[in-house]
Amino acid sequence: MDFAFDARTEELRERLLAFMEGHVYPAEALAAEQRARLASPWDTPAVFGELKAEARRQGLWNLFFVDQHGLPGAEHGAGLTNLQYAPLAEITGRSPHLAPMATNCAAPDTGNMELLAQFGNEQQKKQWLEPLLAGEIRSAFAMTEPEVASSDATNIETRIERVGDEYVVTGRKWYISGAMNPDCKVFIVMGKTDPRGADPRRQQSMILVPRDTPGVEVRRAMTVYGYADHDHGGHAEVVFDGVRVPAANLIGEEGTGFAIAQARLGPGRIHHCMRLIGMAERAVELMCRRAVGRTAFGKELAAQGVVQGWIADARVTIEQLRLLVLKTAWLMDTVGNRGAHTEIQAIKIATPRAVVGILDQAVQLHGAGGVSQDFPLAELWAAARTLRLADGPDEVHQRSLAHRELKRYRA
């Protein structure tokens, strides 16, 4: 068993690490300063454009688009495998509000691009996938609803009704990531085309709704633990009030929405977990710097037994999580998402939970600074804690994983 990165991965790691040190980390404070001077907090700071241009120049662009689904990743990005992309996503996770956007590897666009590449028709790819791949526009995935438990997608109430050569979309969504960004030009909306169908997993469909379509109202921004998440384009409540779009905007066929959603979520979940490990590494680095640079009760914090315990446990946890994520990526490459189902759910359960704990201890070590805007820890904590709900709450994955384990014994 060889744990070394291959030559291609190592080369990209070195380039990406240099990009982070030379461009991304210095831009963190600058992005906040520029945003404070913008007319709207949802406008994009100029430094984002500079970072994207530099990433493209260095060939650090669309790294997420791996070879899968019979689609060559090299057609759209670097042509990597999941196993090659995992350590790169970890690096970008060290600055999750800048680096993924800079390299065009940010959710929800990544999942939407994969969805369009796999299920979109040629016109949909030309109109929406190509500008997304070029980083010219942003997109949003509209699934979650405030009135139902959306972790069970069969509960979705938004209607997508066929009327002649059009579909009429009516419903209310919330926590639609990226929708506050004025560059978000299209929604992929999940709703029901057959609400009375016998199979509850064949009632849903997905459809493309341009943002400027009459009846689309981006009503308000939703905060996440008090954060607006400006850099990601916020999380909006969106109302679709009798929105009419051409029938050609349907993705795939009627009744395939549930299956498409499951295909989309597999890679998205592992990307989040990859980046979470980078967030944990950033937290440990900050903990160590703080520990050797501060004195309390007559000795440096690094000499305190409890602090040493936190740092040691964090290192052990990160190494365990990384191995599980890399195994999952390898399985996705070798046996596909379905074959990696158990591992995908395992990392989705384990990684956010453990990283929240590491970040919480890092906050504690920084005292008042830990909850302030002067360090990234509080915002990282909020992001990690939110991922225990995003792409399905922990309990949904535990339920499914336990069902698979128990099934072998019920036979």
Steps between C-alpha positions, in 0.01 A plus 500: 500500500659825380404816686710735287340751264566432133715739298204692351341555842828607657566748221155658539532502880823696481351751256181536702687545829709774339183663366346495848809654663563758230146606413214353705608555861610861432162564335290394802523833680491694173174334395337608827626857457375520142160356591455767769528766229260341250159652429341160568650238731404237240715651227829320437823664625749574222761272655285197410540578131874538546524165680296324231715644223817389678361150565411460134843626397662239723276217378327466838148509355203259514712248688184340641378370163626143529483215249168329575157419355671425170587868473870580464588757764775635277228629269392747769785520751826336602382144431575377852359207694320545831810366675716762329255782570454421871832646626448807281155564642650465848742782420222731378306418816759693700340817359150379413355844422763590240695205362210290363355804321842603371551159338136464382456206737229647725164356591229510383646563155712183508199276555293691248772471236530126557123468484479687169791305354339168591130569444468823299428508129727674250310830510502507882873431502569776251280757675594427862783248540748680276477839679514324838815316398648832388413662834291764323182434702392331824205267563282369781333169588147555630383197697454581872159631611398662829162330532614136480782277623706527183753240611230263371479617139165328453352778717581775247185704426613732219293429187632472145191476278497448123287755314535467124861565400590637844538395859356714780704499821335596829659466842710648778861401568753613757870470581568505129876547501648765273167654403577843646797543266397712199717270284263211581315475169317167518324275751475124476162451666374170641124457518219255433365435153289205620402562864255208503730246335504152647877500549593789734850506350371551146289808576785754485666673207768765452474804281717799406355837597693812393518754781345780292185299421179683605367360827842422650549695823821479701324610815766523772838373617506233770778519759699196615580529871476874448734508200375624163764298311554777246795336327291198402214718380285450807213261561169636379129448534365481145137500388389362163156649434352345187836514322474392135798348322525304173440126523852456357636625836411168667814307593471139392148361507203554729533291814880479500562785746555278804756284320680807362514651849663187639756496219579866568541462876761222498793707369376809685515323833856380451613846380367652824684239705824558312481872568406442865833326556672812369296710742612274785864533392465880500354481850788286629753739348332794673484305827871422491598858416280627781629242746866587453437873486285558812574474870251437780557426867875520465559273200419486132172341398693228316624373838148452632400132501147567380628693199744223413212253519289708262779526246592131518139385470442736208797354312380144556147589390613677184717207395212257553255714306742555213552126454125437495443780248780373276361147516158634404648693207683187384180295517310762302767473232513119496144380573295818452285708733259215565782269602635767732160570656590383850826694508343817359247494782766415757716802416192724486417393857850497646678794339282804585440371852871454573611823331244700700665362814848601385383849405321536833823429686689742276244769584541421870877531477469843336266633769317814393701502179348166405150641473613822333541600136877527547542125457314271256406247770147613585397510136666165433316353798166627366573353158601161640201484732268582212639206303348268758172604340595575139468213249289317757524510881722254684201301618379429145837354408516303825155355426599396149838365606351297785236360263774372267688342789191333647379373163778239489377348826129506416557273199 
